[in-house]
Amino acid sequence: MKKLFAAGLLSAVSLASQASVVFVGKYQVDQGPDWGTNPTVYSATEAAALLFGGSATDYVISTRGNSFVSIDHQGWYSVWGVDGGSVHNENFKIDLGAAGYDSPGGTNSAASAYVFDNARGAQYTNYVFRNEAPEPASLALVLLAVGAGLLATKRQRV
C-alpha cells in the first residue's frame, strides 16, 4: 500500500511540476531577410526567440498546426540551392563556411528557418509554442497532497 501511494504521489508531483506549452503564434520561413543579404542562419526555435522574445530553449515548434496535440518538434527550413522547403528537427540549422546564409554559398551549405529564399508561401509555416512554468497554485496543491499523504502514512504506523 505504501509503495503504491508513493508511486502515485511521485507521478502527481512530476506531472504538476512539468512545464506546459502555450501557443504564441506562427511565422512563415520566407518572412525572414532576403538570402542575398547574407542574413544570420536560424533554427526554428532560434527564429521563435527572435520573433517572440526570450531564448530558443523557451520554445517548441510544430509544422502541423497550433494545437497542443499537433506538436511534432519539427520546423520548416529553406536550404541553400534546394527548391521548396524541407522539414527538420526544431533545433536544426546549417551554416558552412563563413557566418551567414549566403556565405560561402552552394547547394546544402546553409539551412535556415527564417530566410527569404526557396521555402516560400503559407505552406512553410512554423507554429510556435512557449514552455510555461507550472502555476504556483498547481504546485501548492501538490505540496498539500504530499503533506496529507505523509500524515496518512504516519498515522498508519501508529
Buried (B, 14 or more C-beta within 10 A) or exposed (E): EEEEBEEEBEEBBEEBEEEEBEBBEBBBBBBBBEBEEBBBBBBBBBBBBBBBEEEBEBBBBBBEBBEEEEBBBBBBBBBBEBEEBBBBBBBBBBBBEEEBBBBEBEEEBBBBBBBBBBBBEEEBBBBBBBBEEBEEEBBEEBEEBBEEBEEEBEEEEE
